[in-house]
Structure formats: structure tokens, C-alpha cells
Amino acid sequence: MTTWNLQDTRCHLLICNGGSCMKRHGEEVTQAIREEIAKLGADKRIHTTRTRCNGRCVDACVVIAYPEGVWYKDITPETGRELVRKHVEGQKLEEHLVYSFHQHFVASGASAEGIPKE
């Protein structure tokens, strides 16, 4: 088993590979994100993990970025590549942002029904 040296990691992308996300090209999103990280030489700065269902099936395909605590929706292979480029620059992919964790969750997208906006 390989043990990753996470000393230089600045961003951890959790890519949903649950059923709904896989139906919305989760595998292709995963590969596109990992290819963009490699293309940019950001392997040491951005780590990825495939997850099972994150409970936001309506937002498929979901990617979560930590330590920022940012949840993204409707990620495609192309927007996944853009997400990587944004995070390398220390920015967010605003048009796909669903939640941003500050001291609590703050809804910022139309699919966040039932959660009050601040």
C-alpha cells in the first residue's frame, strides 16, 4: 500500500463516486480532475479521494474541496479541470458552488432547499 506524503498538500478534493454521480459521469470527472492536476504539476499541492455518496444526489456530480469546505455541484469533466485551475490559483469555481463552510454551512445555490441563506 502506498502512503502519500501530504506535507505540501494545500487542497483535498473529495470526488463523489456514488450512484447518481456515476450516472452523471463521475468516473470521467475523476479522471479529468486527476489529469489536470498532473498537467499542472500540482500533485503535491492537490490530493484527490473518491468517495461514496455524499448525500447531494440532486447536485450530481459533486466535488468537495477542503480545507475550505466548499461543495460544488454539476461538475463535468471540463468544469472539473477548471475547478483544479481555480484552486491552484487560490480561487473558487463560483458558478458551481453550492455550500461554503465558514463557521456553519451557508447555502449559496438554488439546489440548497431548506437551508436558510445568510
Phi and psi in degrees as a GROMACS rama.xvg file:
@    title "Ramachandran Plot"
@    xaxis  label "Phi"
@    yaxis  label "Psi"
@TYPE xy
-82.2386  136.594  THR-2
-111.014  119.243  THR-3
-76.1813  137.856  TRP-4
-84.633  109.022  ASN-5
-97.5627  12.2628  LEU-6
-56.1628  -39.2971  GLN-7
-95.2516  2.34556  ASP-8
-66.9957  129.347  THR-9
-114.672  -17.9383  ARG-10
-144.915  136.213  CYS-11
-120.805  115.582  HIS-12
-97.865  121.361  LEU-13
-100.68  113.243  LEU-14
-104.755  117.364  ILE-15
-68.7675  127.555  CYS-16
-121.99  31.8738  ASN-17
-74.106  175.259  GLY-18
-55.0463  -51.1082  GLY-19
-66.3645  -40.1308  SER-20
-67.4439  -36.6589  CYS-21
-66.5962  -34.3108  MET-22
-67.4912  -23.6614  LYS-23
-103.323  35.2289  ARG-24
72.8642  34.7872  HIS-25
-56.9158  -38.525  GLY-26
-64.5781  -44.8464  GLU-27
-66.5097  -37.0388  GLU-28
-62.956  -46.4586  VAL-29
-56.6138  -49.7143  THR-30
-64.9125  -40.7707  GLN-31
-63.5294  -42.9326  ALA-32
-62.7372  -46.5812  ILE-33
-66.2896  -37.0289  ARG-34
-66.1289  -40.3595  GLU-35
-67.14  -38.6328  GLU-36
-60.1213  -45.9919  ILE-37
-64.6929  -43.7822  ALA-38
-58.1814  -38.6885  LYS-39
-85.3711  -2.70651  LEU-40
65.7954  31.4635  GLY-41
-101.685  18.7747  ALA-42
-54.9924  -36.8914  ASP-43
-79.3508  -23.2269  LYS-44
-93.0131  -30.0169  ARG-45
-122.271  123.27  ILE-46
-109.822  143.839  HIS-47
-119.937  149.156  THR-48
-139.98  131.619  THR-49
-79.3198  136.538  ARG-50
-117.749  170.118  THR-51
-86.4843  -163.129  ARG-52
-57.0316  132.364  CYS-53
-101.02  5.84072  ASN-54
80.5299  13.1924  GLY-55
-123.111  52.5111  ARG-56
-57.2943  -32.7296  CYS-57
-62.7858  -20.9073  VAL-58
-100.232  8.56716  ASP-59
-53.0564  140.117  ALA-60
-88.0895  131.016  CYS-61
-98.4784  136.1  VAL-62
-131.247  134.083  VAL-63
-116.356  132.586  ILE-64
-111.884  125.345  ALA-65
-121.597  150.246  TYR-66
-86.7619  0.133954  PRO-67
-64.5762  -28.4678  GLU-68
72.2563  40.6252  GLY-69
-102.437  127.438  VAL-70
-104.093  129.008  TRP-71
-112.459  147.294  TYR-72
-119.884  163.95  LYS-73
52.9977  40.6684  ASP-74
-80.4601  129.619  ILE-75
-109.997  172.24  THR-76
-54.7153  -42.8201  PRO-77
-68.252  -43.8094  GLU-78
-70.2356  -25.6398  THR-79
-63.8144  -41.6236  GLY-80
-63.5102  -42.8591  ARG-81
-63.8879  -39.6226  GLU-82
-57.3885  -44.499  LEU-83
-61.2509  -47.2221  VAL-84
-59.771  -41.6701  ARG-85
-62.4941  -45.9846  LYS-86
-69.139  -30.4795  HIS-87
-62.5944  -34.7826  VAL-88
-86.8025  0.894445  GLU-89
77.9042  22.2815  GLY-90
-113.339  174.895  GLN-91
-114.368  156.529  LYS-92
-89.4188  77.6487  LEU-93
-52.9816  -41.37  GLU-94
-69.3095  -10.1909  GLU-95
-115.701  4.97768  HIS-96
-72.548  130.789  LEU-97
-107.277  -47.8731  VAL-98
-134.65  149.884  TYR-99
-133.474  126.901  SER-100
-90.7378  116.975  PHE-101
-112.341  -100.287  HIS-102
-97.169  -6.69305  GLN-103
-163.377  171.436  HIS-104
-71.327  139.295  PHE-105
-124.596  119.379  VAL-106
-73.7565  138.861  ALA-107
-136.583  5.06191  SER-108
-127.279  162.426  GLY-109
-65.6508  -22.6489  ALA-110
-89.8135  12.4433  SER-111
-98.6902  45.4007  ALA-112
-57.0117  140.44  GLU-113
86.6587  -5.27879  GLY-114
-113.197  119.47  ILE-115
-64.9592  141.534  PRO-116
-83.9753  152.615  LYS-117
